[in-house]
Amino acid sequence: MTDQPKQIGGGRKMFGDFAPKLAELTDDVLFEDVWNRSELSARDRSLITVAMLAAGGNTEQLGFHLGRAVENGVTQEELIEAITHVTLYAGWPKGMSAMGVAMQLFTDNK
């Protein structure tokens, strides 16, 4: 899985002056280390991340990660199916909220 694009975080860009340690951890640990480990592809990591964010009701981070998932090769149809699947395990309100984020993202980008 070494031919995948390098995953880069945006912590410093987003919070560098305001919360430098959080920015550092985001960029250097989460993305530079964890996201670029070879044991899982970036595509698989994206699908897992979207499922976890949807299951946890973390819709404020979901839009970014849906876009990242598409960049990493996950199709819109696969993301919709993943959110549908998560809905039945994590709860209807969380799934409906996550699908709303996906619908807004995918219909605004057409």
Short mmCIF file of the C-alpha atoms (twelve columns), coordinates in Angstrom:
data_MODEL
# 
_entry.id   MODEL 
# 
loop_
_atom_site.group_PDB 
_atom_site.id 
_atom_site.type_symbol 
_atom_site.label_atom_id 
_atom_site.label_alt_id 
_atom_site.label_comp_id 
_atom_site.label_asym_id 
_atom_site.label_seq_id 
_atom_site.Cartn_x 
_atom_site.Cartn_y 
_atom_site.Cartn_z 
_atom_site.pdbx_PDB_model_num 
ATOM 1   C CA . MET A 1   0.000   0.000  0.000  1 
ATOM 2   C CA . THR A 2   2.930   2.311  -0.483 1 
ATOM 3   C CA . ASP A 3   1.623   3.869  -3.694 1 
ATOM 4   C CA . GLN A 4   -1.163  5.799  -1.965 1 
ATOM 5   C CA . PRO A 5   -1.072  9.587  -1.711 1 
ATOM 6   C CA . LYS A 6   0.501   10.959 1.453  1 
ATOM 7   C CA . GLN A 7   -2.125  12.148 3.912  1 
ATOM 8   C CA . ILE A 8   -1.558  15.671 5.228  1 
ATOM 9   C CA . GLY A 9   -3.381  17.334 8.102  1 
ATOM 10  C CA . GLY A 10  -4.491  20.926 8.364  1 
ATOM 11  C CA . GLY A 11  -4.127  21.477 12.084 1 
ATOM 12  C CA . ARG A 12  -1.518  24.207 11.893 1 
ATOM 13  C CA . LYS A 13  -3.432  26.024 9.188  1 
ATOM 14  C CA . MET A 14  -6.644  25.811 11.185 1 
ATOM 15  C CA . PHE A 15  -5.483  26.321 14.795 1 
ATOM 16  C CA . GLY A 16  -1.739  26.993 14.655 1 
ATOM 17  C CA . ASP A 17  -1.763  30.369 16.414 1 
ATOM 18  C CA . PHE A 18  -4.733  29.668 18.678 1 
ATOM 19  C CA . ALA A 19  -4.011  26.104 19.844 1 
ATOM 20  C CA . PRO A 20  -0.504  25.192 18.713 1 
ATOM 21  C CA . LYS A 21  -0.254  21.890 20.604 1 
ATOM 22  C CA . LEU A 22  -3.538  20.598 19.181 1 
ATOM 23  C CA . ALA A 23  -2.369  21.682 15.730 1 
ATOM 24  C CA . GLU A 24  0.938   19.857 16.230 1 
ATOM 25  C CA . LEU A 25  -0.760  16.647 17.403 1 
ATOM 26  C CA . THR A 26  -3.209  16.773 14.516 1 
ATOM 27  C CA . ASP A 27  -0.542  17.223 11.867 1 
ATOM 28  C CA . ASP A 28  2.381   15.258 13.304 1 
ATOM 29  C CA . VAL A 29  0.681   12.373 15.103 1 
ATOM 30  C CA . LEU A 30  -2.761  11.883 13.592 1 
ATOM 31  C CA . PHE A 31  -1.919  12.554 9.960  1 
ATOM 32  C CA . GLU A 32  1.866   12.248 9.552  1 
ATOM 33  C CA . ASP A 33  2.041   9.058  11.625 1 
ATOM 34  C CA . VAL A 34  -1.306  7.273  11.917 1 
ATOM 35  C CA . TRP A 35  -2.904  8.152  8.564  1 
ATOM 36  C CA . ASN A 36  0.265   7.238  6.671  1 
ATOM 37  C CA . ARG A 37  0.889   3.850  8.249  1 
ATOM 38  C CA . SER A 38  1.051   1.111  5.628  1 
ATOM 39  C CA . GLU A 39  -1.102  -1.456 7.459  1 
ATOM 40  C CA . LEU A 40  -4.317  0.092  6.086  1 
ATOM 41  C CA . SER A 41  -4.839  2.055  2.911  1 
ATOM 42  C CA . ALA A 42  -5.916  5.689  3.077  1 
ATOM 43  C CA . ARG A 43  -9.168  4.544  1.431  1 
ATOM 44  C CA . ASP A 44  -9.863  2.092  4.242  1 
ATOM 45  C CA . ARG A 45  -8.913  4.629  6.897  1 
ATOM 46  C CA . SER A 46  -11.293 7.134  5.332  1 
ATOM 47  C CA . LEU A 47  -14.174 4.671  5.302  1 
ATOM 48  C CA . ILE A 48  -13.527 3.753  8.943  1 
ATOM 49  C CA . THR A 49  -13.277 7.419  9.928  1 
ATOM 50  C CA . VAL A 50  -16.552 8.337  8.221  1 
ATOM 51  C CA . ALA A 51  -18.280 5.410  9.923  1 
ATOM 52  C CA . MET A 52  -16.894 6.386  13.338 1 
ATOM 53  C CA . LEU A 53  -17.826 10.047 12.957 1 
ATOM 54  C CA . ALA A 54  -21.333 9.116  11.841 1 
ATOM 55  C CA . ALA A 55  -21.731 6.616  14.689 1 
ATOM 56  C CA . GLY A 56  -20.529 9.164  17.219 1 
ATOM 57  C CA . GLY A 57  -22.752 11.931 15.898 1 
ATOM 58  C CA . ASN A 58  -19.697 14.081 15.106 1 
ATOM 59  C CA . THR A 59  -21.182 15.800 12.084 1 
ATOM 60  C CA . GLU A 60  -19.023 18.922 12.442 1 
ATOM 61  C CA . GLN A 61  -15.995 16.860 11.316 1 
ATOM 62  C CA . LEU A 62  -17.892 14.678 8.870  1 
ATOM 63  C CA . GLY A 63  -17.965 17.061 5.905  1 
ATOM 64  C CA . PHE A 64  -14.178 17.298 5.804  1 
ATOM 65  C CA . HIS A 65  -13.759 13.532 6.075  1 
ATOM 66  C CA . LEU A 66  -16.376 12.776 3.423  1 
ATOM 67  C CA . GLY A 67  -14.382 14.960 1.049  1 
ATOM 68  C CA . ARG A 68  -11.140 13.302 2.112  1 
ATOM 69  C CA . ALA A 69  -12.733 9.887  1.573  1 
ATOM 70  C CA . VAL A 70  -13.644 10.773 -2.004 1 
ATOM 71  C CA . GLU A 71  -10.062 11.998 -2.565 1 
ATOM 72  C CA . ASN A 72  -8.881  8.632  -1.212 1 
ATOM 73  C CA . GLY A 73  -11.017 6.631  -3.654 1 
ATOM 74  C CA . VAL A 74  -14.245 5.939  -1.741 1 
ATOM 75  C CA . THR A 75  -17.243 6.499  -3.991 1 
ATOM 76  C CA . GLN A 76  -20.286 8.559  -3.110 1 
ATOM 77  C CA . GLU A 77  -22.400 5.403  -3.319 1 
ATOM 78  C CA . GLU A 78  -20.102 3.573  -0.885 1 
ATOM 79  C CA . LEU A 79  -20.245 6.468  1.571  1 
ATOM 80  C CA . ILE A 80  -24.045 6.584  1.424  1 
ATOM 81  C CA . GLU A 81  -24.153 2.828  1.990  1 
ATOM 82  C CA . ALA A 82  -21.713 3.062  4.903  1 
ATOM 83  C CA . ILE A 83  -23.804 5.760  6.589  1 
ATOM 84  C CA . THR A 84  -26.971 3.719  5.986  1 
ATOM 85  C CA . HIS A 85  -25.300 0.697  7.589  1 
ATOM 86  C CA . VAL A 86  -24.049 2.731  10.557 1 
ATOM 87  C CA . THR A 87  -27.529 4.167  11.105 1 
ATOM 88  C CA . LEU A 88  -28.934 0.773  12.055 1 
ATOM 89  C CA . TYR A 89  -26.176 0.147  14.602 1 
ATOM 90  C CA . ALA A 90  -25.502 3.611  16.013 1 
ATOM 91  C CA . GLY A 91  -28.973 5.075  16.050 1 
ATOM 92  C CA . TRP A 92  -31.413 6.710  13.704 1 
ATOM 93  C CA . PRO A 93  -30.811 10.354 14.712 1 
ATOM 94  C CA . LYS A 94  -27.040 10.040 14.248 1 
ATOM 95  C CA . GLY A 95  -27.443 8.345  10.895 1 
ATOM 96  C CA . MET A 96  -29.991 10.851 9.654  1 
ATOM 97  C CA . SER A 97  -27.751 13.746 10.720 1 
ATOM 98  C CA . ALA A 98  -24.743 12.170 9.004  1 
ATOM 99  C CA . MET A 99  -26.741 11.540 5.829  1 
ATOM 100 C CA . GLY A 100 -27.840 15.173 5.865  1 
ATOM 101 C CA . VAL A 101 -24.189 16.251 5.857  1 
ATOM 102 C CA . ALA A 102 -23.433 13.838 3.008  1 
ATOM 103 C CA . MET A 103 -26.444 14.981 0.999  1 
ATOM 104 C CA . GLN A 104 -25.490 18.632 1.389  1 
ATOM 105 C CA . LEU A 105 -21.880 17.945 0.415  1 
ATOM 106 C CA . PHE A 106 -22.670 15.748 -2.567 1 
ATOM 107 C CA . THR A 107 -25.537 17.830 -3.933 1 
ATOM 108 C CA . ASP A 108 -23.666 21.149 -3.489 1 
ATOM 109 C CA . ASN A 109 -20.692 19.761 -5.448 1 
ATOM 110 C CA . LYS A 110 -22.695 18.688 -8.505 1 
# 
